[in-house]
């Protein structure tokens, strides 16, 4: 069975490409982010890559995600970026969920949503003062790119 996610650190960016979402995996990723922050000695930029899938989140999962994102902003991350793959209703529903999570956070201005990794890293590069092309090359090297639809 393939891993539930792939993660990596690109300078000050902690990126995770989700394959299968579970609450248990969310806890493991949270620990990885905390460790990465301790190692870098600086707050990170969080980048989550969400594949196109018809699966929807349960109420319990949405509550856990809200707490996860609030905790990231409180302890380890300065901003949160999501790449949500797909088109149509499923992708629209996921974007809506992310927007609602952002509005529920204390700082919705630090939440950003994109359709592509290139678009996200272009914006993130400005935030962290690194070259977008270098971030993208490193993301690809670490297998953090979402599969083509």
VMD Tcl script that draws the C-alpha trace (Angstrom):
set ca {
  {0.00 0.00 0.00}
  {1.28 3.47 -0.84}
  {1.97 5.95 1.95}
  {-0.89 8.17 3.12}
  {1.17 11.29 2.42}
  {4.52 12.60 1.23}
  {6.16 15.49 3.07}
  {9.28 17.57 2.80}
  {10.92 20.79 3.86}
  {11.82 23.34 1.19}
  {13.83 25.95 3.08}
  {11.20 27.53 5.35}
  {8.31 25.71 3.69}
  {6.83 22.52 5.12}
  {4.93 20.79 2.32}
  {2.67 17.77 2.50}
  {1.06 16.01 -0.45}
  {-1.90 14.04 0.81}
  {-2.62 10.67 -0.75}
  {-5.18 9.43 1.80}
  {-6.40 11.58 4.66}
  {-6.91 10.10 8.12}
  {-7.01 11.73 11.54}
  {-4.15 9.50 12.71}
  {-1.99 10.65 9.81}
  {-2.85 14.28 10.55}
  {-1.31 13.83 14.02}
  {1.87 12.34 12.53}
  {2.21 15.25 10.08}
  {1.64 17.70 12.94}
  {4.61 16.22 14.81}
  {6.76 16.43 11.68}
  {5.93 20.14 11.38}
  {6.82 20.77 15.03}
  {10.13 18.97 14.53}
  {10.89 20.91 11.34}
  {10.23 24.18 13.14}
  {12.59 23.22 15.96}
  {15.29 22.21 13.45}
  {14.99 25.40 11.37}
  {14.60 27.62 14.41}
  {12.00 29.69 12.58}
  {8.28 29.62 11.98}
  {7.41 27.85 8.74}
  {5.10 28.33 5.80}
  {2.68 25.38 5.56}
  {1.78 24.07 2.11}
  {-0.85 21.34 1.78}
  {-1.48 19.65 -1.56}
  {-4.90 18.04 -1.72}
  {-5.64 15.62 -4.59}
  {-8.82 15.52 -6.60}
  {-11.12 12.97 -4.98}
  {-14.86 12.64 -4.42}
  {-14.32 11.88 -0.71}
  {-15.79 14.45 1.66}
  {-14.76 15.21 5.23}
  {-16.90 14.14 8.17}
  {-17.91 16.67 10.83}
  {-15.33 15.12 13.18}
  {-12.62 15.50 10.54}
  {-13.57 19.13 9.90}
  {-13.37 19.87 13.63}
  {-9.97 18.19 13.81}
  {-8.75 20.17 10.78}
  {-9.89 23.44 12.36}
  {-7.94 22.62 15.52}
  {-4.93 21.48 13.48}
  {-4.78 24.72 11.49}
  {-5.28 26.92 14.55}
  {-2.50 25.04 16.33}
  {-0.17 25.42 13.34}
  {-0.65 29.18 13.36}
  {-0.27 29.43 17.11}
  {2.96 27.44 17.35}
  {4.81 26.70 14.15}
  {3.58 28.44 10.99}
  {3.23 32.01 9.75}
  {0.88 31.19 6.89}
  {-1.11 28.32 5.41}
  {-1.38 27.56 1.71}
  {-3.54 24.90 0.05}
  {-3.35 23.56 -3.48}
  {-6.66 21.88 -4.20}
  {-6.62 19.80 -7.36}
  {-9.59 19.01 -9.52}
  {-12.53 20.66 -11.15}
  {-16.24 20.54 -10.70}
  {-18.31 20.01 -7.60}
  {-15.82 17.99 -5.51}
  {-13.04 20.55 -5.91}
  {-15.48 23.39 -5.30}
  {-16.70 21.70 -2.13}
  {-13.12 21.26 -0.88}
  {-12.32 24.91 -1.60}
  {-15.43 25.88 0.33}
  {-14.32 23.77 3.30}
  {-10.89 25.42 3.28}
  {-12.48 28.88 3.06}
  {-14.70 28.06 6.04}
  {-11.68 26.79 7.99}
  {-9.89 30.06 7.23}
  {-12.85 32.14 8.36}
  {-13.02 30.14 11.60}
  {-9.35 30.87 12.32}
  {-8.19 33.86 14.27}
  {-6.24 35.11 11.23}
  {-8.05 34.31 7.97}
  {-5.70 36.67 6.08}
  {-2.86 34.11 6.29}
  {-4.85 31.39 4.48}
  {-4.36 31.04 0.72}
  {-5.82 28.61 -1.81}
  {-4.51 27.77 -5.29}
  {-5.28 25.49 -8.21}
  {-1.64 24.57 -8.97}
  {1.65 24.01 -7.18}
  {3.36 26.51 -9.49}
  {0.90 29.23 -8.53}
  {1.30 28.48 -4.82}
  {5.09 28.42 -4.91}
  {5.15 31.66 -6.90}
  {3.35 33.40 -4.01}
  {5.22 31.53 -1.29}
  {8.58 32.41 -2.87}
  {7.83 36.10 -2.37}
  {6.86 35.46 1.25}
  {10.03 33.52 2.10}
  {12.43 35.43 -0.15}
  {13.47 32.45 -2.26}
  {13.34 31.73 -5.99}
  {10.07 30.12 -7.11}
  {11.90 27.95 -9.64}
  {14.20 26.55 -6.98}
  {11.29 25.79 -4.65}
  {9.44 24.08 -7.50}
  {12.49 22.01 -8.49}
  {12.96 20.90 -4.88}
  {9.24 20.08 -4.53}
  {9.42 17.92 -7.64}
  {12.61 16.22 -6.42}
  {10.80 15.34 -3.17}
  {7.73 14.02 -5.08}
  {5.48 16.75 -3.73}
  {3.71 17.51 -7.00}
  {0.11 16.38 -7.35}
  {-0.44 13.84 -10.12}
  {-1.87 15.21 -13.36}
  {-5.61 14.80 -13.67}
}
mol new
graphics top color blue
foreach p $ca { graphics top sphere $p radius 0.5 }
foreach p [lrange $ca 0 end-1] q [lrange $ca 1 end] { graphics top cylinder $p $q radius 0.2 }
display resetview
